[in-house]
Amino acid sequence: MFGRTLFVAAALTFALAARGAALPGQPAPAFALPDVGGKRVDLADFRGRYVVLEWNNPSCPFVQKHYGSGNMQTLQKRFTADGIAWLTINSTVAGHPEHLRPEQQAAWLKQQNAAPTAALLDPDGKVGRAYGARTTPQMFVIDPAGAVRYAGAIDDKRSADSADVKTAHNFVAQALAELRGGKAVSVASTPPYGCSVKYE
């Protein structure tokens, strides 16, 4: 199974390179975005720490899968407790039916008992496009030196069924465990799955 995953990941890496997306081994694109409270949050503020980027859209059934099951919140709490920064980013364009105002995004996250370090809004899509974010959820792991080390799906169960979380292999948790153990990331990129990011 992992042999096929690696083959698909290699093909994906080639395709993303052509689009100028953030790739494992390359510097993470710099950005600064407002959080749901209006505070400016700069990626550079977290230099020296591992950072997880999570692309989010509450209307997406795949996002609902990971929040409804409690999976995303569990990961957020687990890793932020270890000093890892977790940034949840919504790149839904302003004017789209699924776009949420800051207070709406904040209320949804509170209702879900979410625990990211910060919840950020990217309504013009510049950050999402810089990273090549295509789906919600889509995940990136950045190392303390500011390089992307993982890009892709949250896990290997490409469905909207919350029951699948129990048997899924989580690529984000694997990447962080390997990095923090002084190892190279064995699966550095995978094809993301979920709903398309609503850039238009």
Short mmCIF file of the C-alpha atoms (twelve columns), coordinates in Angstrom:
data_MODEL
# 
_entry.id   MODEL 
# 
loop_
_atom_site.group_PDB 
_atom_site.id 
_atom_site.type_symbol 
_atom_site.label_atom_id 
_atom_site.label_alt_id 
_atom_site.label_comp_id 
_atom_site.label_asym_id 
_atom_site.label_seq_id 
_atom_site.Cartn_x 
_atom_site.Cartn_y 
_atom_site.Cartn_z 
_atom_site.pdbx_PDB_model_num 
ATOM 1   C CA . MET A 1   0.000   0.000  0.000   1 
ATOM 2   C CA . PHE A 2   2.782   2.429  0.921   1 
ATOM 3   C CA . GLY A 3   4.624   1.566  -2.302  1 
ATOM 4   C CA . ARG A 4   1.636   2.821  -4.271  1 
ATOM 5   C CA . THR A 5   1.396   5.853  -1.992  1 
ATOM 6   C CA . LEU A 6   5.034   6.723  -2.697  1 
ATOM 7   C CA . PHE A 7   4.531   6.324  -6.446  1 
ATOM 8   C CA . VAL A 8   1.468   8.585  -6.416  1 
ATOM 9   C CA . ALA A 9   3.293   11.058 -4.154  1 
ATOM 10  C CA . ALA A 10  6.182   11.283 -6.620  1 
ATOM 11  C CA . ALA A 11  3.767   12.024 -9.468  1 
ATOM 12  C CA . LEU A 12  1.987   14.614 -7.334  1 
ATOM 13  C CA . THR A 13  5.273   16.304 -6.424  1 
ATOM 14  C CA . PHE A 14  6.141   16.646 -10.105 1 
ATOM 15  C CA . ALA A 15  2.707   18.109 -10.890 1 
ATOM 16  C CA . LEU A 16  2.820   20.555 -8.009  1 
ATOM 17  C CA . ALA A 17  6.323   21.674 -8.923  1 
ATOM 18  C CA . ALA A 18  4.937   22.754 -12.270 1 
ATOM 19  C CA . ARG A 19  2.324   24.876 -10.463 1 
ATOM 20  C CA . GLY A 20  4.803   26.528 -8.100  1 
ATOM 21  C CA . ALA A 21  3.265   24.988 -4.979  1 
ATOM 22  C CA . ALA A 22  5.068   24.599 -1.653  1 
ATOM 23  C CA . LEU A 23  7.018   21.350 -1.854  1 
ATOM 24  C CA . PRO A 24  8.716   19.251 0.820   1 
ATOM 25  C CA . GLY A 25  12.312  20.337 1.260   1 
ATOM 26  C CA . GLN A 26  11.654  23.885 0.082   1 
ATOM 27  C CA . PRO A 27  11.208  27.014 2.232   1 
ATOM 28  C CA . ALA A 28  7.627   27.534 3.336   1 
ATOM 29  C CA . PRO A 29  6.127   30.596 1.631   1 
ATOM 30  C CA . ALA A 30  6.080   33.525 4.024   1 
ATOM 31  C CA . PHE A 31  2.733   35.010 4.971   1 
ATOM 32  C CA . ALA A 32  0.876   37.158 7.459   1 
ATOM 33  C CA . LEU A 33  -2.890  36.867 7.871   1 
ATOM 34  C CA . PRO A 34  -5.538  38.209 10.235  1 
ATOM 35  C CA . ASP A 35  -6.966  35.781 12.745  1 
ATOM 36  C CA . VAL A 36  -10.684 35.581 13.516  1 
ATOM 37  C CA . GLY A 37  -10.220 38.305 16.146  1 
ATOM 38  C CA . GLY A 38  -8.497  40.687 13.736  1 
ATOM 39  C CA . LYS A 39  -4.964  40.147 15.060  1 
ATOM 40  C CA . ARG A 40  -2.182  39.868 12.464  1 
ATOM 41  C CA . VAL A 41  -0.400  36.520 12.659  1 
ATOM 42  C CA . ASP A 42  2.907   36.078 10.853  1 
ATOM 43  C CA . LEU A 43  4.357   32.657 10.025  1 
ATOM 44  C CA . ALA A 44  7.760   34.087 10.953  1 
ATOM 45  C CA . ASP A 45  6.543   34.420 14.547  1 
ATOM 46  C CA . PHE A 46  6.796   30.640 14.851  1 
ATOM 47  C CA . ARG A 47  10.338  30.229 13.544  1 
ATOM 48  C CA . GLY A 48  12.117  27.716 15.751  1 
ATOM 49  C CA . ARG A 49  8.960   25.609 16.202  1 
ATOM 50  C CA . TYR A 50  7.236   22.965 14.160  1 
ATOM 51  C CA . VAL A 51  4.144   24.353 12.465  1 
ATOM 52  C CA . VAL A 52  1.111   22.531 11.070  1 
ATOM 53  C CA . LEU A 53  -1.057  24.284 8.484   1 
ATOM 54  C CA . GLU A 54  -4.623  23.003 8.124   1 
ATOM 55  C CA . TRP A 55  -6.823  24.264 5.283   1 
ATOM 56  C CA . ASN A 56  -10.386 24.497 6.537   1 
ATOM 57  C CA . ASN A 57  -13.927 25.110 5.289   1 
ATOM 58  C CA . PRO A 58  -16.722 24.250 7.760   1 
ATOM 59  C CA . SER A 59  -19.176 23.602 4.900   1 
ATOM 60  C CA . CYS A 60  -17.067 20.759 3.513   1 
ATOM 61  C CA . PRO A 61  -18.225 17.206 4.415   1 
ATOM 62  C CA . PHE A 62  -14.593 16.075 4.604   1 
ATOM 63  C CA . VAL A 63  -13.808 18.790 7.144   1 
ATOM 64  C CA . GLN A 64  -16.977 17.841 9.005   1 
ATOM 65  C CA . LYS A 65  -15.743 14.244 9.081   1 
ATOM 66  C CA . HIS A 66  -12.590 15.180 10.965  1 
ATOM 67  C CA . TYR A 67  -14.286 17.650 13.306  1 
ATOM 68  C CA . GLY A 68  -17.464 15.636 13.862  1 
ATOM 69  C CA . SER A 69  -15.386 12.633 14.897  1 
ATOM 70  C CA . GLY A 70  -13.194 14.809 17.129  1 
ATOM 71  C CA . ASN A 71  -10.112 13.782 15.167  1 
ATOM 72  C CA . MET A 72  -8.922  17.259 14.183  1 
ATOM 73  C CA . GLN A 73  -9.425  18.686 17.664  1 
ATOM 74  C CA . THR A 74  -7.575  15.753 19.234  1 
ATOM 75  C CA . LEU A 75  -4.612  16.349 16.936  1 
ATOM 76  C CA . GLN A 76  -4.666  20.086 17.626  1 
ATOM 77  C CA . LYS A 77  -4.663  19.590 21.396  1 
ATOM 78  C CA . ARG A 78  -2.067  16.829 21.288  1 
ATOM 79  C CA . PHE A 79  0.457   18.752 19.247  1 
ATOM 80  C CA . THR A 80  -0.062  22.253 20.625  1 
ATOM 81  C CA . ALA A 81  0.473   20.779 24.098  1 
ATOM 82  C CA . ASP A 82  3.906   19.717 22.821  1 
ATOM 83  C CA . GLY A 83  4.761   23.233 21.655  1 
ATOM 84  C CA . ILE A 84  3.843   22.764 18.007  1 
ATOM 85  C CA . ALA A 85  2.002   25.667 16.374  1 
ATOM 86  C CA . TRP A 86  -1.224  24.704 14.586  1 
ATOM 87  C CA . LEU A 87  -2.631  27.261 12.153  1 
ATOM 88  C CA . THR A 88  -6.093  26.697 10.710  1 
ATOM 89  C CA . ILE A 89  -6.592  28.642 7.465   1 
ATOM 90  C CA . ASN A 90  -9.825  29.356 5.586   1 
ATOM 91  C CA . SER A 91  -9.216  30.541 2.001   1 
ATOM 92  C CA . THR A 92  -12.867 30.683 0.908   1 
ATOM 93  C CA . VAL A 93  -13.237 33.823 -1.192  1 
ATOM 94  C CA . ALA A 94  -15.383 36.659 0.130   1 
ATOM 95  C CA . GLY A 95  -18.735 36.605 -1.650  1 
ATOM 96  C CA . HIS A 96  -18.895 32.823 -1.996  1 
ATOM 97  C CA . PRO A 97  -21.960 31.215 -0.335  1 
ATOM 98  C CA . GLU A 98  -19.614 29.214 1.915   1 
ATOM 99  C CA . HIS A 99  -17.586 32.241 3.003   1 
ATOM 100 C CA . LEU A 100 -17.767 32.927 6.740   1 
ATOM 101 C CA . ARG A 101 -17.271 36.247 8.445   1 
ATOM 102 C CA . PRO A 102 -14.596 36.203 11.157  1 
ATOM 103 C CA . GLU A 103 -17.140 35.930 13.953  1 
ATOM 104 C CA . GLN A 104 -18.885 33.039 12.179  1 
ATOM 105 C CA . GLN A 105 -15.638 31.111 11.734  1 
ATOM 106 C CA . ALA A 106 -14.761 31.770 15.378  1 
ATOM 107 C CA . ALA A 107 -18.195 30.608 16.555  1 
ATOM 108 C CA . TRP A 108 -17.950 27.392 14.523  1 
ATOM 109 C CA . LEU A 109 -14.516 26.568 15.910  1 
ATOM 110 C CA . LYS A 110 -15.715 27.241 19.442  1 
ATOM 111 C CA . GLN A 111 -18.740 25.019 18.894  1 
ATOM 112 C CA . GLN A 112 -16.404 22.258 17.694  1 
ATOM 113 C CA . ASN A 113 -14.163 22.700 20.739  1 
ATOM 114 C CA . ALA A 114 -11.285 23.267 18.345  1 
ATOM 115 C CA . ALA A 115 -7.872  24.208 19.693  1 
ATOM 116 C CA . PRO A 116 -5.617  25.621 16.965  1 
ATOM 117 C CA . THR A 117 -2.903  28.063 17.914  1 
ATOM 118 C CA . ALA A 118 -4.629  30.511 15.573  1 
ATOM 119 C CA . ALA A 119 -7.527  30.485 13.107  1 
ATOM 120 C CA . LEU A 120 -6.628  32.590 10.078  1 
ATOM 121 C CA . LEU A 121 -8.612  34.077 7.206   1 
ATOM 122 C CA . ASP A 122 -7.299  34.234 3.619   1 
ATOM 123 C CA . PRO A 123 -10.302 35.582 1.657   1 
ATOM 124 C CA . ASP A 124 -8.249  36.674 -1.350  1 
ATOM 125 C CA . GLY A 125 -6.646  33.227 -1.564  1 
ATOM 126 C CA . LYS A 126 -3.072  34.487 -1.863  1 
ATOM 127 C CA . VAL A 127 -1.699  32.216 0.846   1 
ATOM 128 C CA . GLY A 128 -3.683  29.213 -0.310  1 
ATOM 129 C CA . ARG A 129 -2.408  29.630 -3.836  1 
ATOM 130 C CA . ALA A 130 1.166   30.166 -2.644  1 
ATOM 131 C CA . TYR A 131 1.023   26.773 -0.955  1 
ATOM 132 C CA . GLY A 132 -0.900  25.106 -3.748  1 
ATOM 133 C CA . ALA A 133 -3.724  24.249 -1.344  1 
ATOM 134 C CA . ARG A 134 -6.381  22.502 -3.408  1 
ATOM 135 C CA . THR A 135 -8.678  20.841 -0.894  1 
ATOM 136 C CA . THR A 136 -10.152 21.078 2.566   1 
ATOM 137 C CA . PRO A 137 -8.689  19.655 4.601   1 
ATOM 138 C CA . GLN A 138 -5.149  19.836 3.230   1 
ATOM 139 C CA . MET A 139 -2.159  19.714 5.535   1 
ATOM 140 C CA . PHE A 140 1.413   21.000 5.629   1 
ATOM 141 C CA . VAL A 141 4.138   20.417 8.210   1 
ATOM 142 C CA . ILE A 142 6.895   23.019 8.492   1 
ATOM 143 C CA . ASP A 143 10.093  22.411 10.447  1 
ATOM 144 C CA . PRO A 144 11.756  24.838 12.912  1 
ATOM 145 C CA . ALA A 145 14.077  26.105 10.165  1 
ATOM 146 C CA . GLY A 146 11.084  27.114 8.038   1 
ATOM 147 C CA . ALA A 147 11.119  24.323 5.446   1 
ATOM 148 C CA . VAL A 148 8.102   22.326 4.326   1 
ATOM 149 C CA . ARG A 149 8.510   18.697 5.369   1 
ATOM 150 C CA . TYR A 150 5.090   17.263 4.581   1 
ATOM 151 C CA . ALA A 151 2.348   18.307 2.166   1 
ATOM 152 C CA . GLY A 152 -0.892  16.535 1.350   1 
ATOM 153 C CA . ALA A 153 -3.734  14.573 2.856   1 
ATOM 154 C CA . ILE A 154 -4.339  14.259 6.565   1 
ATOM 155 C CA . ASP A 155 -4.582  10.465 6.287   1 
ATOM 156 C CA . ASP A 156 -5.052  7.542  3.925   1 
ATOM 157 C CA . LYS A 157 -8.850  7.194  4.206   1 
ATOM 158 C CA . ARG A 158 -10.129 9.272  1.329   1 
ATOM 159 C CA . SER A 159 -13.759 9.445  2.382   1 
ATOM 160 C CA . ALA A 160 -16.238 11.671 4.214   1 
ATOM 161 C CA . ASP A 161 -17.217 8.822  6.555   1 
ATOM 162 C CA . SER A 162 -16.253 9.646  10.140  1 
ATOM 163 C CA . ALA A 163 -16.042 5.936  10.973  1 
ATOM 164 C CA . ASP A 164 -12.943 5.710  8.776   1 
ATOM 165 C CA . VAL A 165 -10.935 7.860  11.180  1 
ATOM 166 C CA . LYS A 166 -10.529 4.914  13.563  1 
ATOM 167 C CA . THR A 167 -8.602  2.840  11.042  1 
ATOM 168 C CA . ALA A 168 -6.815  5.637  9.179   1 
ATOM 169 C CA . HIS A 169 -3.052  6.049  8.962   1 
ATOM 170 C CA . ASN A 170 -2.392  9.706  9.833   1 
ATOM 171 C CA . PHE A 171 0.368   11.199 7.679   1 
ATOM 172 C CA . VAL A 172 0.668   14.397 9.736   1 
ATOM 173 C CA . ALA A 173 1.227   12.533 13.003  1 
ATOM 174 C CA . GLN A 174 3.712   10.237 11.255  1 
ATOM 175 C CA . ALA A 175 5.679   13.139 9.795   1 
ATOM 176 C CA . LEU A 176 5.905   14.922 13.144  1 
ATOM 177 C CA . ALA A 177 6.933   11.744 14.965  1 
ATOM 178 C CA . GLU A 178 9.695   11.057 12.460  1 
ATOM 179 C CA . LEU A 179 10.967  14.628 12.418  1 
ATOM 180 C CA . ARG A 180 11.017  14.911 16.188  1 
ATOM 181 C CA . GLY A 181 12.800  11.567 16.348  1 
ATOM 182 C CA . GLY A 182 15.579  12.897 14.128  1 
ATOM 183 C CA . LYS A 183 14.473  10.917 11.083  1 
ATOM 184 C CA . ALA A 184 13.623  11.889 7.534   1 
ATOM 185 C CA . VAL A 185 9.920   11.952 6.691   1 
ATOM 186 C CA . SER A 186 9.223   8.648  4.964   1 
ATOM 187 C CA . VAL A 187 6.059   9.881  3.205   1 
ATOM 188 C CA . ALA A 188 6.700   13.559 2.484   1 
ATOM 189 C CA . SER A 189 3.802   14.194 0.092   1 
ATOM 190 C CA . THR A 190 0.475   12.576 -0.720  1 
ATOM 191 C CA . PRO A 191 -2.448  13.577 -2.943  1 
ATOM 192 C CA . PRO A 192 -4.822  15.701 -0.855  1 
ATOM 193 C CA . TYR A 193 -8.488  14.784 -0.691  1 
ATOM 194 C CA . GLY A 194 -11.627 16.672 0.231   1 
ATOM 195 C CA . CYS A 195 -13.620 19.591 -1.160  1 
ATOM 196 C CA . SER A 196 -12.010 22.054 -3.520  1 
ATOM 197 C CA . VAL A 197 -10.796 25.291 -1.960  1 
ATOM 198 C CA . LYS A 198 -13.322 27.935 -2.962  1 
ATOM 199 C CA . TYR A 199 -11.028 30.491 -4.578  1 
ATOM 200 C CA . GLU A 200 -13.807 31.699 -6.896  1 
# 
